[in-house]
Each structure stands twice: as C-alpha cells, then as structure tokens.
C-alpha cells in the first residue's frame, strides 16, 4: 500500500514538473511569454502546484531584510506576457453567464452593446493564467493557496473590439503590510498590437496573517458603510443560481475549490461555496448599465471595487447605487440589507 502511495506522489510531482517546466522564475528579472493559449499551463497543474508549495511558504508574513539587516524587495521583478485574441464567441458566453444581457432605457440591449460592456471585466479573465503563473513561481515569497482577492481598480481607455489581438502583461507592482497581513498589488495591462494602452488594472490580493484580528476601527468603518447604503433609495434584488460556481469556472478558468461545491468549500472551512468576486462585479456592471441607461459612462472610464465579505450561494442579494457629482457608488448587501459584501465606484474619465 505504501508503495502505491509513494508511486502516486512521484507521478504527481513529475506531472507538475513537466507541465510547469517552462514557468520556472528565478530571483532576477525574468519574463515568461505566451504566444498561444496551448502554451498556458493547465488549471489542474497550477492548482496542484499551489497546494504542494503552500506547505513550504508562509502566509501573511513577509521577509523584508536579509541576514545582514539590509532591506530587500521580497518580490521578484518577474513579468508574464500573453498574446491573446478576444474571442467573440467566448465573450458572448461570458456575457450570458454574468447575465449581462438585458434591457436599458426600456429597450433590449444590442449585441454590440453587450460585448462592449463585457470587456470591462472580461480582460481580467484573460489575465488570470498570468496571475497564477506568477503566484506559483518558486521566487514568489508567499503561499499562493489562500490568497484573497480584495480590491480592483480598472481603467478602460478605449473600446476593445471582438476578435482584437491583445498583448497582456502582469507583474507585481508593490506590496503593503497591514494589520490583516500582506497586500500584494498586481499590475495588469492590455495593449493593442501598436502598443497603445487599452485597459489596465491594479488588482490587490491579501495573504492573511491568521494570528491577527480585525481592528475595532475596521469594524466601525464597515458599520458606517452599511448605515450609509441603507439610506439609498434604489435597491434591486439579484439572484445567484446554485450552479454559478462551476458555470463561471468553465469560462474563467478559476477552479478554486471554495467556489465550486459544498463539499469542496467545507474542505477549506467555508460552510457553503462562495461566489467568484469577478462574477459579482460583472453583475454590478450589468445593474448599473440597466439602471443608468444612456447615462452609463463612455470610455475612458474607471471602475473601482472592494470585496468586503464572501457571498455564499445559492443566494439572493441586494444591489443599490447612488449618483454623485462625478461618479456612481454602488453596493451589494445581503438580502436583509445589513451585511455589505461588495462596494465600488464607477466614473467617467472624459475631460
């Protein structure tokens, strides 16, 4: 019996090593470039690798000095690049799963309008393999298994056309040590073939320090945000289907176990599976497009979002928004309107 267990472990290590052999980063500046989707590592191999190396790397604690006491940059200057084509078929499938089809100003959205608003969030879906490649590189100083997506700041400068070729890059732009752990700021950019910047995102991931607790100041801030949103007049119900975890994973490639089924969520100490953060953001974009109608901002625009608490599914949540002088603030709360899950801001960058 022991022989078969050891054999399975050896075969698993060989499988992961072979599938990831082109992705070995070192501490010096390195670039990993993909020119075709077939060159990307499989989601399964990345997931297995993340699980294995999670036992060898810390969570929420970062070494910022060498043995002599000299300050060091714990994150390598590695960058992952991907030449991708924005598939019209996959973009429509993404829009369907995120329920981006619907009405605006009392009229059914046209296909081109659906595709247009879908790119705001979908470009990050294309970048996901690059983020996971960097996060599971040997030189990445923290465990990738358990990283929590907490914030995004997206800017889309121009309209992105279906079937357009994109040059996507991803790297670590910096980090911040907080009371909750270490925040890693990923820098993602999408350019056209001429090098013009079309889309950018600062995506923030948290490596939680499990020894710390949330401060009273943070709890007070969340309570204030809840009270503020409760005063907003416009609130709409959003239904989250029971199969959304697997359905969204198929189009996004994010097969993290806590998003899939009750049994896999419980293995990671979640009572039920939790919604993908980018799916919840796409739902907010849909609601904003339907409610704002022709007043939905044109490109260039900025979309900021913070994920406060996980949303379990199947479920029903409340979407609310409030227009400001230059922007629109929005929230997703639980169905009772007392617990904030997502909050964000949308604004035009036109002069």
PyMOL commands that set and color helices and strands:
alter all, ss='L'
color gray80, all
select helices_A, chain A and resi 2-19+21-23+37-39+43-54+88-97+111-135+216-230+244-252+257-259+262-267+277-295
alter helices_A, ss='H'
color red, helices_A
select strands_A, chain A and resi 31-34+79-85+103-104+107-108+148-156+165-178+181-191+197-208+235-240+301-307+315-323+327-334+340-348
alter strands_A, ss='S'
color yellow, strands_A
deselect
rebuild
show_as cartoon
